[in-house]
Amino acid sequence: MLAEFSICPVGKVSMSGEIAKVVAVLENSGVKYSVGPLGSCLEGTLDDILTAIRRCHEAMAREHERIITHIKLDDRKGEAHSLTGMVKAVENQLGRRAFGGGIDPEC
């Protein structure tokens, strides 16, 4: 299963410090993850994903009065899919790496 989530402490302008705390939680979660500019993607079982997101949510809730967490789940039956596999499928259609706008494709 794949998931995408974002956590936003209400009233914060700069969030790099908060995102670093979330990444530290993810590093100890045991799920595969990828950090993006507007959210993070996870790969694992439903239980592992929801546990990881809950821990991230709780880490932010300890420090902020109000936070908003958005979660999107991709539950595909029959055929396994992965974070890297989804990107590679698009790149196969393009016939090249998928990147642009001056963003380093190795990031």
NORQUICOR-V967985 format. One record per pair of residues at least 24 apart in sequence whose C-alpha atoms are under 7 Angstrom apart, sorted by the first residue. I is the first residue (numbers start at 1). GAP is how many residues later the second one is. Records with the same first field share a line. If there is no record, write none. Layout:
I = GAP / GAP
This chain:
1 = 42 / 43 / 44 / 45 / 73 / 74 / 75
2 = 40 / 41 / 42 / 71 / 72 / 73 / 80
3 = 38 / 39 / 40 / 68 / 69 / 70 / 71
4 = 35 / 36 / 37 / 38 / 67 / 68 / 69
5 = 34 / 35 / 36 / 64 / 65 / 66 / 67
6 = 32 / 33 / 34 / 63 / 64 / 65
7 = 50 / 60 / 61 / 62 / 63
8 = 59 / 60 / 61
9 = 55 / 57 / 58 / 59
10 = 56 / 57
22 = 34
25 = 30 / 31
26 = 26
43 = 39 / 40
